[in-house]
Amino acid sequence: MDMTAADDAIAHSLPPDEGGDAPSSKRQRQNDSNDSNQVALYAPPLEDDVDQQNGNIRTSSLAEPTMKLSGHKGSVYCLSYDPQGEVLCSGSFDSTCLLWKAGGKCENLNVLKGHKNAILDLCFTNDSEKIITASADYNLGVYDSTTGDRIKRFMGHSGIVNAVDVCREGSASLAVSASDDCTARLWDTRVRGEVGCFVDDYQITAVAYANDGNAVYTGGIDNCITAWDVRQMRKSMAMKGHTDTITYLALNPKGTHLLSNSMDGTLRTWDIRPFVDDAAGQKKRHDKTFVGGTHNAEKGLLNCSWSADGTMVTGGSADRVVHIWDELSAEELYVLPGHNGCVNSVIFHPTENVVASASSDKSIFIGELSQV
């Protein structure tokens, strides 16, 4: 089938000093001098990866250190790389998703259509073959990541679907969604209709699927993270600490810790390994707190994510800046300006030292991270 690309979806390369949301990761070499009075103590050897024109070192497959992707007609709410890091998918208020090549000039590959309202969250299945979208039209869509065709629609929620996640290490057919109808529902792309439902007392705004598929974690307007046992279909524990609505949940690559973003202005990590005693006086499941990001009156469901090796965390922020923290020390490593609107989603590339961000200014930035 012919691929359908958006006519106005384009990628721009940005000079390192103009409007990128990532600082140049290039290192400057000292200029040669013809002054006979100066003595050169060390002359670095020329390398194949050194740009002879400006003396900079590249650290990714991007055509330029920072790329700006344009094509959406509304705020961009969510981003996701496929597990191999070859394709980037973006979801927007304009009810469409755009597929982009993750490297080179980041060409637009396809448009995913079918929803009747904003796309609030999306993710690739762990085999990269499908994309699952969550929308404000109360439905979820399942798309073929190669052709862009919608192959299934999950209907069952009676409210806005805020979030969706998939099982990383289990079956590629399993997904879980969170909705304003106070439920989190389990889905299997091989069957019609839901395969399970968790009912909470409050609207659920965030969800994460455990790596082994045996647990689901939800967060909502009750400021609490709830763990659900998939096999017994019941609550297994609750983790408290946030003081406002939880907007996103993300598991670290090892599946041992959970990262949460909240409207209280903090990101927090939680130890979700079994046998961690949460009783008074014993080890708390709350691990670290990351400060610096902000939320605003728009009350957007800003995301959070881990780097591929689990050493850095990031999250959306209303101050139009991308914040990246060191996970071990909770120290802020990068503050990356460039967007002209709220940063709704920030994600790391699964194999390269690259970060992508989506904003209410309708644009996406992809940029290399400098070495720190």
N, C-alpha and C positions, 0 to 999 in steps of 0.2 A: 504493500500500500504506500502511496506517496506520502511523504511527511508534509504536514501543514505547519508553516512557520508564520509567526505574527509579522505582518509587513513592517510594523514600526518597532519591533523588538531589536535593539542594537546594543552593542557593547562598545564602550569608549575606553581607550587607554588614557591614563592621566599621568602627567609629569609628577615626579615625587613630591614637588612642592606645591601642587595645585589640587586642592579639594579631595585628596584621598583620605579614607578613614583609617589607613595604616601608614605609619612612617616608613620611609624607604629602608629596606633591609640591606641596602648596598653600603659597602664600606669604602671610604675615599682613600686613594693612595696619594702619597706626597708627590707634588709636582717636581719634575726634574729641574735642576738649576744649572745654568751655564756659567755661573759665577766662579771664577778660578780660585777665589779666596775661600770657598766652602769645600769641605771634604765630605764625601758621601760615605757614611759609616756602614750602610747596608742597602743593597739594591735588591728588592724582592724579585724573584723570578717571574716571568710571564707565564700565565696559566691559560688553558683553553676556555675556562669559564669566566675569564675576565673580559669585560667589554672594553675594547681598546679605545673607544671614543671617549668614554667618561670615567673609565677605571672603576667600574662597579661589579660586584659579584651577585649573580642571580641564585636564588634558593628554591625556585619552584618551576613548574611547567607553564606558568602564565606568560603571555606575550609581553606584558609590562608588569612592573612591580605592583601597580594598583589598577584595577579595571572597574569601570562603572557600567552597570547593565540597566538599560532603559527599555520599557515596553509595556509595563502595567499602566492601566488608566486610573488606578486607585491605590490606596495605601497597601504596602506589601506586609503581610502579617506573619508569614512563616517560610522557612527554608529547610531543605533537607538534601544531603548528599547521598548518592547510592553507596552501598558498602565498599565498592571498589574505588570510589572517588572519581569516577569518570563523568558523571552527570550531576547537575544541580537542578533542583526543582523549587520553584517559588510559588506561593499562593497569595492571593490578593483580595481586596475588597471588591474588585471588578468581577468576581465570580469565576475567574479563570486561574489556571496554573500554567506557568511557562517552564519548559525544559531547556536548560542551557548546557553547552559543553563546559566541563569543569576546568579545562586547560586551554592553552593557546589563546586565541582571541575571544573565547567564550561565546561562540556563535549560538543564536537561538535555534533549537532543534525542533520544537513542537509546541502546540497549545492544547491544553486539556480543558474541554468544555463540558457542560452538562448541569452544573449547579445553578441554582436560581438566586443565591445570595452569597455573601462573603465566604471565602475559604479561610478558616481560622487556624487550622493545623493540618499537617500532612507528614507522611513518612513512607520510605521505601520498605518493602518486605525484605527479609534477610537474604533472599536469593536474587534481589535486584530486579525481579521480573514484573512486580506490580507496585503501584503507588496508591496509597489509601488516603483519602482526604476527608476532613471533618468540616462541616459547613453550617452556617446560620440558617440554612433552609431545612434544618432538622434531620438531614440525611448524611450518610457517608457514601463516598464514591470509591470504586475500585477500578483502576485504570491499568492498561497494558503499558509498561514503561517504554516499549519499543515503538509501537504504532500510535500510542496516544488515545486509543479507543477506550471508552468506558465499557467494562465487561460485566459490572455488577453494581447494584445500588442497595445499600443496607438501610432499610426503613424500620423504625420501631421507636425511636426517641420522639417524645412529645414536646421537646424544647430544643433550644439552640445547642448544637454539638460543639463543645468548646475545645476538645482535645482528643487525640488518637495516638496510640502507640502499638508497636508490634513486639512479638517475642523474638529476641535476638538469636538464641541458640536452639530453640525448639522448632516446631513446625513453622514453615513460612506462610502457612494459611491462617494463623491465629492473630487476632487484633483485639484491642479493647478501646472503648470510647467513653468519654465523660460528657455529661450534659446538664443543662439547667433544669431538666426534669427530675433532678436528684438521684439519677441512676448512673451507674457505670455498666456497660453491656459488653459481653464477650461475643466475638464474631468469628466465623470460619468461612473463608472464601470458597470452600468446597461445597457448602450447604446453603440453603436459603433460610434467612431469618437468624435471629440471635441464638446463641448456644448457652447463654447464662446471663444473669442480671443481678447486680448488687444494688440494693436500695439504701440510700442514706437519708438523713433528716434534712439536709441542706443541699443547695445547688453545688454541683461538682464542677470545678473549673480546670482541674489538672489531673493527669493520669500517667502512670508508668507501669510497664509490664516487666516483671522479674525475668532475668535471663533464662531461668529454667522453666518458666511458664507456670510455676506453682503458686505465684502470688501476684497480686495487683495492688498498686499504691495509688491512693486518690487524695486530692486536696481541694478545699472549697472555701466558701465564705464563712465557715466556722473556724477558720485559722488553724485547723488541725489536719495532720496527715494521718490517714487511716490505711492500715494494711489489711488486705482481704485474702483469705485462704481459698484458692481456686478449687481445690479438691473437695473441701467441706462447705464451700459457698457461704462463708461467714466471716465476720470481723476477727482478726487475730491480734491486733494491737493498734494503739494510737500514739502519735508523737506530737507533743505540744511544745510551743516556743515562739512561733510567729504571733504577731499581734494584729495582723490584718489579713485580708484575703490572699490565699496562695494562688499564684498565677501560672506556675509551671513546675513540673517535676521531671528530673532526668537521672537515670542510673549511670554510675561510672562504668568504664569498660569491664572491670572485674566483677561487677554486680554486687559489691560489698557495701557501697555507700550511695545514698540518695542525695541529690542536689535539688534545692527548692528555691524559687523566687517568690517574693511576697510584696504586696502593696505597702508593707511596713518599711520598705526601702532596704531590705537586707536579702542576701543570699545565704543559705545555711546548708551544711552537709550533715547527714544523719547516718549512723552506723546501723545497718539493717541485717547484719549477720546474726544467725541464731545464737541463742544462749548469752546474749548481752543483757545483763540484769539492769532493769530500769527502775528498780525499787529505790526508796529513799536511802540516801547515803551510799548507794552503789553507782556504778558507771552509768552515765546518762547516754541515751542514744544520740542526742545532739552533739555534734563534733566541733565544727568551726562556723564562724560567722564572717561574711564578707560584706564590707560596707563601701559605699562610694556611688553606687547606682541610685537612681531616683524613679519614683512613679509620680504621675500628675493627675489632674482632675478628669482626664479622659478615661482613667480606670482600665487601661488596656491590659490584656493577658500577655505580659512580656515574658519571653522565654528564658531558659538558662541551659547551658550545655557544658560538657567536659571535652578536653582535648583527647586525642586518640590514645595517648599514653597515660591519661588520668592525672597529669601533673599541673594542668591549668584549668581554670573554670571561667566562664563568662556568662553574661546575661543581658537581656534588653534593658534599656534605660531611657527615661523620658528627657534627659538632658542633652539629647542629640549626639551623645558620645558613646563609643564602644569601650567598655571597661573589661580588662582581663586581669585575673588574679592568679598568683601562685597558690596552688592548693595546699601545699605543706605549711607555708608560713602565713597564709592569708594576706600577704603583701600584694598591693596593686602593682602589676608589672607594666601594663600598657594603658594609656588613655588616648584613644584614637578619634580625633574629630573628623568632620567631613560631611555628615548628613545635615539636612536642613529641617528635619522633623524627628519625632520620637523614634528611637531605634527599637523596633518590635522584636527582632529575632537576630541572634548572633550564633554562628556555628563554626566549628573547626573542620578543616578538611581531614578525612580519615587517614591519609598517608603523607601529606605534605605540610610544611610549616606555613599554612595559609588559613586566613579567617574570612568568612563571608557574613555580611550584615544586611538586614532589610529594614526599611524605614517607611514612615508615613509620608515621606517626601516622594513616594512612588519609585524610588530607585534602590538598587542593590550595589554594594561595593564588595569587591573581592580583592584582598591584598596580602602580600607577603608580610610576615612578622620579622622584624629585625632581631638579631641575636642579642640577648641580654646577659 
